[in-house]
Amino acid sequence: MSLNFRVQLYCLLLVFSALKGEGRYLQENEVTAEGLFSLLNSEVKRELSKDFIYRRPLRCLDMLSMEGQFSFSALRPQLNCAVYLIFEPSEVISVEFSSVDIDCSRGDFLKVFDGWFLKGEMFPSSEDHALPLSERYAEFCDSGVLRRTVRSSQNVAMIFFRIHSPESGFTVTVKKLSNPFPCNIISQTREGRFTMVIPHQHTNCSFSIIYPVEIQIQELTLGRLDSNDTPAKRSAPGCGGAGDFVELLGGNGVDPSKMFPVADLCYSLSGPAQLKVGCDSAVMRLVSSGKFINRVTFQYRPLDRHELQTLKGNHVEDFCFIE
Ligand SMILES: *[C@@H]1O[C@H](CO)[C@@H](O)[C@H](O)[C@H]1NC(C)=O
């Protein structure tokens, strides 16, 4: 994907809902996907030479998609700050703090969350994350995360902080690490192609696209093709009863467990199948019993305004529009 496209894309979308409620944690506030990605405008992606460390100051609400060293210094009390990190699907993120000057006894905090909070919802959902919720936070004030590197489980993570005294601040070094079997991904882009593989693991993985899109499933393999032990027995409507299936979800938040099923596929498929999902976000979720190697390949592209209008025209409900 070209840089131009990315920049254009994010320029198009930009309503940034104001952060409200000084005393509340930012995760309860309304930050929209559009607002968020607009922050990436200033993040010019480029190939950097190996020894060059990209450095820039952090803003109270910020988004990072590249490695580097980022410093925050409060000019005034900053009580509700959040930095969203997003890397490529096959990458996880490591975060390390240095020169932390905050006053924990005064209520300052600095923490890393293994995932994202957006519109009050969390990604990955508790159901799909390997760790219990409490273990997805690393808090500087509790444990001095200063001394260790925090590593995310997927391509997104975030940093929350609150700083009362002007001049206080911290520096954070962000690096990417490769992840051979990515599970739970938020797409950085509105179009792309992805293959999700779950090799013999009793786990569920979600690929989330936080835009209205058309998704085309190109290939779906559930279970071993050389076995009679077919994974999908349609014992109930949808894929109820099947231990291995793919579900396409649509919704207006980011938590897949709160989204609505658009389609369930419990049979292997080799031809393309496509669907338009006119919701704020769409998720491809692969449910895996652990008995098989499951694999799904799909591509997606954004719906244009005309397509969205057409979808809306065909339906009365104002939730999301699916075709
Ligand atoms: C995966 O999802 C299915 C259906 O949503 C659920 O029944 C199952 O418990 C989940 N598996 C794991 C390991 O969370």
The ligand as an ORCA input file, in Angstrom:
! r2SCAN-3c Opt
* xyz 0 1
  C     -13.800    -19.951     20.857
  O     -15.066    -19.467     20.487
  C     -16.109    -20.388     20.669
  C     -17.378    -19.818     20.043
  O     -17.464    -18.441     20.161
  C     -16.254    -20.705     22.146
  O     -17.284    -21.626     22.353
  C     -14.924    -21.270     22.646
  O     -14.974    -21.474     24.029
  C     -13.779    -20.338     22.330
  N     -12.525    -20.997     22.623
  C     -11.603    -20.451     23.388
  C     -10.364    -21.221     23.574
  O     -11.755    -19.361     23.917
*
